[in-house]
Amino acid sequence: MHPPPPAAAMEFSQNSLFGYMEDLQELTIIERPVRRSLKTPEEIERLTVDEDLSDIERAVYLLSAGQDIQGTSVIANLPFLMRQNPAETLRRILPKVREVLRVAGVEMQLTAAVSFLTILQEESVSIHTYAHSFLQVILLHLEHRDAGVSNAWLETLLSVIEVLPKETLRHEILNPLVSKAQLSQTVQSRLVSCKILGKLTNKFDALAIKREILPLVKSLCQDVEYEVRSCMCRQLENIAQGIGTELTKSVVLPELIELSRDEGSSVRLAAFETLVNLLDIFDTDDRSQTILPLVKSFCEKSFKADESILISLSFHLGKLCHGLYGIFTPDQHLRFLEFYKKLCTLGLQQENGHNENQIPPQILEQEKKYISVRKNCAYNFPAMIVFVDPKNFHMDLYSTFFCLCHDPEVPVRYTIAICFHEVSKLLNSGVYLIHKELITLLQDESLEVLDALIDHLPEILELMSTGGESSVQENKLSSLPDLIPALTAAEQRAAASLKWRTHEKLLQKYACLPHVISSDQIYYRFLQRMFTIVMTNNVLPVQKAASRTLCIFLRYNRKQEQRHEVIQKLIEQLGQGKSYWNRLRFLDTCEFIIEIFSKSFFCKYFFLPAIELTHDPVANVRMKLCYLLPKVKSTLKIPADKHLLQQLEMCVRKLLCQEKDKDVLATVKRTVLELDRMEMSMDAEQLEKEKQQNDGRPMSDKTFEKKRRDTKTPTTLPKNIPISVPGPSSGTPSTSKEIKKSKLIRSQSFNNQAFHAKYGNLDKCAGKSSTAAYTPSVSGLTKTSVISLTDDSFWTRNAGSAPSSFSSNTPLPSTSRGTGNSGDPKSSGSKDTQPRKATLKSRKSNP
């Protein structure tokens, strides 16, 4: 329950009461249509269909006598019916669909267009059958009075054209198109004809296109309606790709030149964009003698024309620079560059500080278009660097780049932030010129700009640190004095906002800092901040990102004193923290350490603190530890980490015997099975050395090297190789005895019949065996109190003698590392639990 509000909050004014009454009235008004929309019993009766009808019969009934919503449902279900029973659907349902569509409304028409397209894409019937059954229906509704319906059917037809054979296209589509494209037809019919012609050019050879399609194209390019001329002009790109270079130069180019001088601005714009897209088709002479003058004229007239032309021109500047590169005279090159600079500042001169509410709507609309122009200029900035040559960047484009980075509008700065890494790559050794702009964008007040910049932040920072004038690393880094404050300020702004995904991404990208700045700078300016985020932040993905970055910082820190301090804080404040949330984050950190560091590092510092959490009072922590245990075991090497393996065995045994939470216990049992299937990592060199020492013979360097090469990468050792594993509290016994002690024989309790029963007995014997098996302490589990618990072999498949799989009939030996004797594996195994209890008692008497 929420606490009662203070007295001041309970004093309602008269206005607030009236406000509540109005809200209640609004809710009542909202509720009324809901009540009226309920169906009456008569309506429900009309909508009810006999459940015994088959799908085909039900569809026929609904299309014949049902309501519109039911007919629409049938048409939406048409692809399913075609998959289920195509013959009956075509014979009985499709004729009904044709009848219904003649008088159907917009929703049913749109549904039918989508269903017909789906049937085509799913290839439910052959192309011949589809054309025979569906094509005429599609063509019939192309000129629907509703523009949305007409466009939907047109999209379906254009997809059908892709797969129809040439003869069908010629007879069913191209031949009727001759009459549909005439001036006597409606504007909509001629617009549809333009788009169909553009699609048909990819289906016929150049000769057929020249003879049958190009005459229609020329006619539509000279149509009396500007919408038709503009639509046909935009299809000229597809037509040019279908007829080849020669016909394009002789037929398409003259039409484009004429359309570029059209009285309609939309037609001129379409002609300009088509020319830009076709630049690669024309040779150098056409570009310099025909296209360049057109582009020049278009640019000169653009400021006097509609702002939409400026938007298109600014967007295609990059393609123009690429397509016309090398044919500009020095004077033309300079003029084009000045034109680009003018576009980059378009509208900024009119900034006068007036309130937006005082500006007329037409002026606001104009300013929005100017913002789009400057945004497009920012998008094309890398292409302009290539245009002027990166060597001339400082003289020709730096001031423009500065203006774009400081533009008052967020979309412009956002776009220049996206392409900042491309600019850095192009400048190469001159990247030092834009250091200040990097700091500016990092400190931008808009998190959208920061989010765009950090996508490629590692690449940018690497270029900043390795590029520049100086070849000395220290000098390069000293040229970025404001980088670290800017990075820390950016992280704090992201942390203070509600955009946690930006914060998470920024923390992930900070993992590149060890390659850019010194470890001392990271230690004093970033590492503690990462630790604070892990401890205090409320967003789990952010905490994990900070934890992983913290581990990477630790990985590249070479000062032992700083390393030990961080490790100690991780263990004490996270692993042994008062909050269970911190202890969960410690386990996340352990997972990252296993991923990033060496196995020996984890075993040295984090193995025991991690498995200590088996004593944690919170079930969630114990459960998370269980999920981590397979990765923990993967860090161990035998025989060097035998004592850690025993600690791990003991912790899992404790969980099996004493765990009260049913979910944790179920997780433990699943984890035990997974641990049993794992292969242990073997330290073959150490094994060979110990074997030689046990035999009393020194091993020469050559022999050792030969043995090392022979045993470099095996996952398990052969059966005939003896394994010597010294215990943590005993002397070094003979090799044969040590082999028996090191075998972790598979427990028979993991068969399907006895698994749960055995764990029940383990719970009963927990009070008897746990005190003898382990002695917990503050710092962890004491080594001297470890008793051999290897009679259950779910820990190893380490020795070559261990079987690769187990069965329910595997015998259970009584083996103890605490003594020099070994049990007979053939006589000590049984499915009963009594021998198991006896084994535990015998250990109790033999510490």
Stockholm file with secondary structure:
# STOCKHOLM 1.0

chainA/1-847         MHPPPPAAAMEFSQNSLFGYMEDLQELTIIERPVRRSLKTPEEIERLTVDEDLSDIERAVYLLSAGQDIQGTSVIANLPFLMRQNPAETLRRILPKVREVLRVAGVEMQLTAAVSFLTILQEESVSIHTYAHSFLQVILLHLEHRDAGVSNAWLETLLSVIEVLPKETLRHEILNPLVSKAQLSQTVQSRLVSCKILGKLTNKFDALAIKREILPLVKSLCQDVEYEVRSCMCRQLENIAQGIGTELTKSVVLPELIELSRDEGSSVRLAAFETLVNLLDIFDTDDRSQTILPLVKSFCEKSFKADESILISLSFHLGKLCHGLYGIFTPDQHLRFLEFYKKLCTLGLQQENGHNENQIPPQILEQEKKYISVRKNCAYNFPAMIVFVDPKNFHMDLYSTFFCLCHDPEVPVRYTIAICFHEVSKLLNSGVYLIHKELITLLQDESLEVLDALIDHLPEILELMSTGGESSVQENKLSSLPDLIPALTAAEQRAAASLKWRTHEKLLQKYACLPHVISSDQIYYRFLQRMFTIVMTNNVLPVQKAASRTLCIFLRYNRKQEQRHEVIQKLIEQLGQGKSYWNRLRFLDTCEFIIEIFSKSFFCKYFFLPAIELTHDPVANVRMKLCYLLPKVKSTLKIPADKHLLQQLEMCVRKLLCQEKDKDVLATVKRTVLELDRMEMSMDAEQLEKEKQQNDGRPMSDKTFEKKRRDTKTPTTLPKNIPISVPGPSSGTPSTSKEIKKSKLIRSQSFNNQAFHAKYGNLDKCAGKSSTAAYTPSVSGLTKTSVISLTDDSFWTRNAGSAPSSFSSNTPLPSTSRGTGNSGDPKSSGSKDTQPRKATLKSRKSNP
#=GR chainA/1-847 SS CCCCCCTGGGCCCHHHHHHHHHHHHHHHHHHHHHHHTSCCHHHHHHHCCCTTSCHHHHHHHHHHHSCHHHHHHHHHTHHHHHHHCHHHIIIIIHHHHHHHHHSCCHHHHHHHHHHHHHHHHHTCSCHHHHHHHHHHHHHHTTTCSSHHHHHHHHHHHHHHHTTSCHHHIIIIIIHHHHHHTSTTSCHHHHHHHHHHHHHHTTTSCHHHIIIIIHHHHHHHHTCSSHHHHHHHHHTHHHHHHHHCHHHIIIIIHHHHHHHTTCSSHHHHHHHHHHHHHTTTTSCHHHIIIIIHHHHHHHHHHHTTSCHHHHHHHHHTHHHHHHHTTTTCCHHHHHHHHHHHHHHHTTTGGGCCCCCGGGSCHHHHHHHHHHHHHHHHHHHTHHHHHHHHCGGGHHHHTHHHHHHHHTCSSHHHHHHHHHTHHHHHHHHGGGGGGGHHHHHHHHTCSCHHHHHHHHTTHHHHHHHHHHCSSCCSHHHHHHTCTTHHHHHHHHHHHHHHSSCHHHHHHHHHHGGGGGGTSCHHHHIIIIIHHHHHHHHHCSCHHHHHHHHHHHHHHHHTCCCHHHHHHHHHHIIIIIITCSSHHHHHHHHHHHHHHHHHSCHHHHHHHTHHHHHGGGGCSSHHHHHHHHHHHHHHHHTCEETTTHHHHHHHHHHHHHHHHHCCCHHHHHHHHHHHHHHHHCCCEECHHHHHHHHHHHHTCCCCHHHHHHHHHHTSSCSSCCTTSCCCCCCTTSCCCCHHHHHHHHCCCCCGGGSTTTHHHHHHHHHHTHHHHHHHHCCEETTEECSTTCCCCTTSCTTCCCSTTSCSSCCTTCCCCCBCTTSSCBCCTTTSCCSSSHHHHHHHHHHHTCC
#=GC SS_cons         CCCCCCTGGGCCCHHHHHHHHHHHHHHHHHHHHHHHTSCCHHHHHHHCCCTTSCHHHHHHHHHHHSCHHHHHHHHHTHHHHHHHCHHHIIIIIHHHHHHHHHSCCHHHHHHHHHHHHHHHHHTCSCHHHHHHHHHHHHHHTTTCSSHHHHHHHHHHHHHHHTTSCHHHIIIIIIHHHHHHTSTTSCHHHHHHHHHHHHHHTTTSCHHHIIIIIHHHHHHHHTCSSHHHHHHHHHTHHHHHHHHCHHHIIIIIHHHHHHHTTCSSHHHHHHHHHHHHHTTTTSCHHHIIIIIHHHHHHHHHHHTTSCHHHHHHHHHTHHHHHHHTTTTCCHHHHHHHHHHHHHHHTTTGGGCCCCCGGGSCHHHHHHHHHHHHHHHHHHHTHHHHHHHHCGGGHHHHTHHHHHHHHTCSSHHHHHHHHHTHHHHHHHHGGGGGGGHHHHHHHHTCSCHHHHHHHHTTHHHHHHHHHHCSSCCSHHHHHHTCTTHHHHHHHHHHHHHHSSCHHHHHHHHHHGGGGGGTSCHHHHIIIIIHHHHHHHHHCSCHHHHHHHHHHHHHHHHTCCCHHHHHHHHHHIIIIIITCSSHHHHHHHHHHHHHHHHHSCHHHHHHHTHHHHHGGGGCSSHHHHHHHHHHHHHHHHTCEETTTHHHHHHHHHHHHHHHHHCCCHHHHHHHHHHHHHHHHCCCEECHHHHHHHHHHHHTCCCCHHHHHHHHHHTSSCSSCCTTSCCCCCCTTSCCCCHHHHHHHHCCCCCGGGSTTTHHHHHHHHHHTHHHHHHHHCCEETTEECSTTCCCCTTSCTTCCCSTTSCSSCCTTCCCCCBCTTSSCBCCTTTSCCSSSHHHHHHHHHHHTCC
//
